[in-house]
Amino acid sequence: MALLLREAIGDSLRRTRVSQARTLREVSSSARVSLGYLSEVERGRKEASSELLAAICDALEVPLSDVLHEVSESLAVTTERELATAGAPDSVASGTATVSAGRADAGLVADDTLIVIPAPALVAA
């Protein structure tokens, strides 16, 4: 199962808060967001707006860019794991581009970010 963006963001925010030994109540008060809503965001149940994310990051005294970078890395690792367990070709799992039957299955962009474009599903006749 794929990791959702809201879940990855919540995980990152919770890890940051716990590493600071702070309570949900402290952070919610500082960010001016309800304790229940912050809890839902941390559990990946609610999609936080950019304004809310900025307020939570300010309350945690961590740059939003650091949280988003951590989330990006987490999603990349999850994607690589899913590719490896799904029996993806070694070239895709290792981050190299492959071309098969005239279509690109995967490609690399700046910073060796792996972009995977799944092949269309075949429909049995």
C-alpha positions in Angstrom: 0.0 0.0 0.0 1.3 3.4 -0.9 2.2 6.0 1.7 -0.1 9.0 1.4 1.4 12.5 1.5 -0.8 13.5 4.5 0.5 10.4 6.3 4.1 11.2 5.6 3.6 14.8 6.7 1.9 13.7 9.9 4.7 11.2 10.7 7.3 13.9 10.2 5.5 16.4 12.4 5.0 13.8 15.1 8.6 12.7 15.1 9.7 16.3 15.4 7.4 17.0 18.2 8.3 13.9 20.1 12.0 14.5 19.6 11.5 17.9 21.3 9.7 16.1 24.2 6.7 18.4 23.6 3.0 17.5 24.1 0.2 17.9 21.5 -1.3 20.5 23.9 1.8 22.6 23.9 2.2 22.6 20.1 -1.5 23.1 19.4 -1.6 26.1 21.7 1.5 27.6 20.1 0.3 27.0 16.6 -3.3 28.2 17.5 -4.9 25.0 16.2 -7.2 22.7 18.1 -5.6 19.8 19.9 -7.9 17.4 18.1 -7.2 18.7 14.7 -3.4 18.6 15.3 -3.8 15.0 16.4 -5.7 14.2 13.2 -3.0 15.8 11.1 -0.2 13.9 12.9 -2.1 10.6 12.3 -2.5 11.4 8.6 -6.3 11.6 8.9 -6.5 15.3 7.9 -5.0 17.1 5.0 -3.4 20.3 6.5 -3.4 23.5 4.5 -0.2 25.2 3.7 -1.0 27.9 6.3 -1.7 25.3 9.0 1.6 23.5 8.1 3.5 26.8 8.4 1.9 27.5 11.8 2.7 24.0 13.1 6.3 24.3 11.8 6.7 27.7 13.4 5.4 26.2 16.7 7.9 23.4 16.4 10.6 25.9 15.4 11.5 23.9 12.3 11.5 25.2 8.8 8.7 23.9 6.6 11.3 23.1 4.0 13.0 20.6 6.4 9.7 18.8 7.0 9.0 18.7 3.3 12.5 17.4 2.6 12.1 14.6 5.1 8.7 13.8 3.7 10.1 13.6 0.2 12.9 11.2 1.3 10.4 9.1 3.1 8.1 8.8 0.1 11.1 8.0 -2.1 12.2 5.2 0.2 8.7 3.8 0.3 8.4 3.9 -3.5 11.7 2.1 -3.9 10.6 -0.6 -1.4 7.3 -1.1 -3.2 9.1 -1.4 -6.6 11.5 -3.9 -5.2 8.8 -6.0 -3.6 6.6 -5.9 -6.7 9.3 -7.6 -8.8 10.3 -4.5 -10.6 13.3 -4.9 -12.9 16.7 -4.4 -11.1 17.4 -1.4 -13.4 14.3 0.4 -12.1 14.9 -0.5 -8.4 18.5 0.7 -8.7 17.5 4.1 -10.2 18.6 3.7 -13.8 16.4 4.5 -16.7 15.0 1.8 -18.9 13.2 1.9 -22.2 11.1 -1.1 -23.4 9.0 -1.4 -26.5 9.4 2.2 -27.3 8.1 3.6 -24.0 10.0 5.0 -21.0 9.3 2.9 -17.9 11.4 5.1 -15.6 13.6 8.1 -15.9 16.0 10.2 -13.8 15.8 13.9 -13.2 17.9 16.3 -11.3 19.3 15.0 -7.9 18.8 11.4 -9.0 15.1 11.6 -8.3 13.4 8.5 -9.6 10.2 9.0 -11.5 8.4 5.8 -12.3 5.7 5.8 -15.0 3.8 2.6 -14.8 3.0 0.7 -18.0 -0.7 0.7 -18.9 -2.6 -2.3 -17.5 -3.5 -5.0 -20.1 -7.2 -5.9 -20.3 -7.9 -9.6 -20.9 -10.2 -10.0 -24.0 
